[in-house]
């Protein structure tokens, strides 16, 4: 597992210690970034169910200013912190060991609004997709020009809309799919303005 492009291109990252963590393969990650690139300058990113942190780290390497990593597993949080140290991205990051719904409430209370949100729940916990997307939409966490990407089993069909979030692209890679949402509602885009967590 490595950083594909940007400031830390080619940098090797630590992989999972357990089969419970399922990193996004490099080929899928590269395809995703080809679709959403170029990454906005000084973008603010939320990486949910972050696992090893490779997606959020890739965003920073490609120019994102800050990434918030969320995972409820102590093993994942330890790997994320080690990978941030390896890439010297610790100062660009906030790592939250929290249940995803508590974390979403936390970032909402901080008035954070994101340019990009990536979510990759455990495939078998299909209920987490609707619950998480409904919560993100209800809290208006995606900027009006922002993108949300959900990785999931190809057998799972997500709803076309979650309030202000609507599907604009779906890509399948064998048994995995990436569904892309955009915010179709205009709302206050100030959000993250202080530069500090």
Secondary structure, DSSP 4 states (H G I P E B T S, - for coil): -B--SSTTTT-B----SSTT--PPPHHHHHHHHHHHPSPPTT-EEEEES-TTSHHHHHHHHTT-SEEEEEES-HHHHHHHHHHHHHHT-GGGEEEEES-HHHHHHHHHHTT--EEEEEE---TT-THHHHHHHHHHHHTT-EEEEEEEEEEEETT----SEETTEEEEEEEEETTEEEEEEEE-S------S-SS--
